[in-house]
Amino acid sequence: MLLKPRKDIAIRIIIPVLIGCIVAGIWVMKNSQKNAGFAVRGNPDFDLYVTAKIDLEELRSYGLPIVIDFGADSCIPCKEMAPVLKELNEELHGKAIVKFVDVWKYPSFADEYPISIIPTQIFIDANGNPYNPGDPTALQMKLYSTRDTGEHVFTTHEGGLTKEQLLTILKEMGLK
């Protein structure tokens, strides 16, 4: 005697298993995007304009080169750099983190950084370390170290940079 396939097996077993696999797949994709270095649109960590205090450790966790420009909307050299920063933020979304902090609107956001004039850029490489340029004097970079241990903690540039200069720096910092 031959057994007839039962339609209710498909309904009771196969469909729930498929739904479970789809839900698990969505969960894995959602939770692995950050660790894989992918930037999700709408994630404030990848927004150009900073409106909350920067969590540098969080930004470093993406494994991407980071440029943070400290300036102001009313500063002439800052205005010249604004379109460059905006363009790079859009073009390099998910490949680099490009941020702008308006220190006149949010002065406390610059408290933990060596900012004496604007614009000043902070550079952190893809490994989460302060950028160590091959030739710091070529682009007038400043390297800051702690007094007690001599540990390199910040690399900055004061003044404006062109898109080409920023791209060269980002490539040297690990932009892929």
Residue pairs with C-beta under 8 A, 6 or more apart in sequence:
33 39
33 40
34 40
34 61
34 62
37 62
37 63
37 64
37 94
38 94
39 45
39 46
39 62
39 93
39 94
40 46
41 93
44 52
45 58
45 59
45 62
45 97
46 89
46 93
46 94
46 97
47 99
48 85
48 86
48 89
48 98
48 99
48 100
49 99
49 100
49 102
50 68
50 99
50 100
50 101
50 102
50 106
50 109
51 106
53 108
53 109
54 68
54 99
54 101
54 109
56 124
59 66
59 97
59 99
59 124
60 66
60 124
60 128
61 128
62 97
63 126
63 127
63 128
64 94
64 95
64 96
64 97
64 126
64 174
65 96
65 97
65 123
65 124
65 125
65 126
65 131
65 170
65 173
65 174
65 175
66 96
66 97
66 99
66 122
66 123
66 124
67 85
67 88
67 96
67 97
67 98
67 99
67 121
67 122
67 123
67 166
67 169
67 170
68 99
68 100
68 101
68 113
68 121
68 122
68 124
69 78
69 81
69 85
69 98
69 99
69 100
69 101
69 119
69 120
69 121
70 101
70 103
70 110
70 113
70 115
70 118
70 119
70 120
70 121
70 122
71 77
71 78
71 81
71 82
71 100
71 101
71 102
71 103
71 118
71 119
71 120
72 78
72 102
72 103
72 104
72 105
72 118
73 79
73 82
73 102
73 104
73 105
74 104
75 118
75 119
77 118
77 119
77 159
77 160
78 118
78 119
78 160
80 160
81 119
81 160
81 161
82 100
84 161
84 162
84 163
84 166
85 98
85 100
87 163
88 96
88 98
88 163
88 166
88 167
88 170
89 98
89 99
92 98
92 170
92 175
95 175
95 176
96 170
96 175
101 109
101 110
103 109
103 110
103 115
103 118
113 120
113 122
113 154
113 156
114 120
114 142
114 144
114 154
114 156
115 156
116 158
117 158
117 159
119 158
119 159
119 160
120 156
120 157
120 158
121 156
121 157
121 161
122 154
122 155
122 156
123 130
123 131
123 141
123 155
123 156
123 157
123 169
123 173
124 130
124 131
124 173
125 131
125 132
125 173
125 174
126 173
126 174
126 175
127 174
129 152
130 143
130 144
130 152
130 153
130 154
130 155
131 141
131 155
131 169
131 172
131 173
132 143
132 152
132 155
133 139
133 141
133 155
133 169
133 172
134 172
136 142
136 143
136 155
139 157
139 161
139 165
139 169
140 157
140 158
140 159
141 155
141 156
141 157
142 154
142 155
142 156
142 157
142 158
143 152
143 154
143 155
144 152
144 153
144 154
144 155
144 156
145 151
145 152
145 153
146 153
161 169
167 175
